[in-house]
Amino acid sequence: MQKLILILMLVSILVAANGCSIGVKEKQTVIYAGFAKSSAESKGAIRIATNKKMPITIIGETDINTTKDLGGMLAIREADYAALVRSWNERNK
């Protein structure tokens, strides 16, 4: 009787372990979504191509550190962004 209980316990452990190792497989596809198509000016720009949340901070804040899905957004250097804002301000005085 003890051998039967031991065999049943062993079988149940193997089934449980095998069931846990299978898991749920999830396929993710990167989708670029927005309200408008990319313009010709953005050709050659670096686009973030992941659905995974990435660590981010906010310029000018010292205690904010979080994650966000930035898939499809364009990467731009801080100096380039400053030049873009300066150019915009000069044109729209």
N, C-alpha and C positions, 0 to 999 in steps of 0.2 A: 504494500500500500504506500509506503514511504517513497519507493522508487517511482510509482505512478505520479505522486504529488510532485516529486522533484522534476520528472520529465515534463509535466504540465506547466510547472513554473518556468522551466527553461524555455519551453516553446513560447509561452506568453511573453517572456522577456525578449526573445529573438524577434517575435512579431512586432512588439512595441518599438524595439530599436530600429527595425527595418522600416516601419511606418514613419518614424520620426525622421529618418535620413532621407526619405523621398521628398517630403515637403511640397510646397506649392511653387511651381515654376511660373514666373511672371515675365512676359516679354514687354520691354519698354521700347518705344520708338520715339526718337527726337522729332518734335513737331515745332516748326516755327510759325507762330500765330501772331497776328496783329491786325489792326484796322486798315492798314495800307501796305502796299507792296514796297519792297526796298527800292530806293531811288538809285539812279546811275551813280550818284556821288558816293554811295557806300560800297561800290564795287572795289574789292581788294581789302576791305576792312575785316578785322578779326571778329568772328561771330562765336558766341559761346554755344557749344554743341553738346550739352548734357542735360538730362532731366534731373540729375542729382542736385540736392541742395548744397550750396557752396557757402563757406564762411564769408561774412561781409561785415564791414564797419562803416560808420558814417563820418565823413571828413568834418572836423571841428568838434566832434564828440569824443570823449575819452572812455566812457563806460558802456558804450553800446557795441556789442559783439553778438551777432546772430547768424542764422543761415537763411538762404533764399534760393529758390529755383530761378536761375537767370538764363535759362535756355532760350536761345534766339536773340538775345540782346547783344549789342556790339560792345567790344572792349575798347576803351580809349584811355590814354595816359592823362594824368592830372594836368600836366603842362599843356597838352593839346586841348583839353577841355577848357582851360583858362583862356587860351588863345581863341577858341571858338566863341566863348562868351564875350570876350573883349571885342572881337570882330563884329558880333551881332549888335553890341551896344553902340559901337561907332557908326554902323549903318542906320540905326534906328533912333538917332538923336532927335 
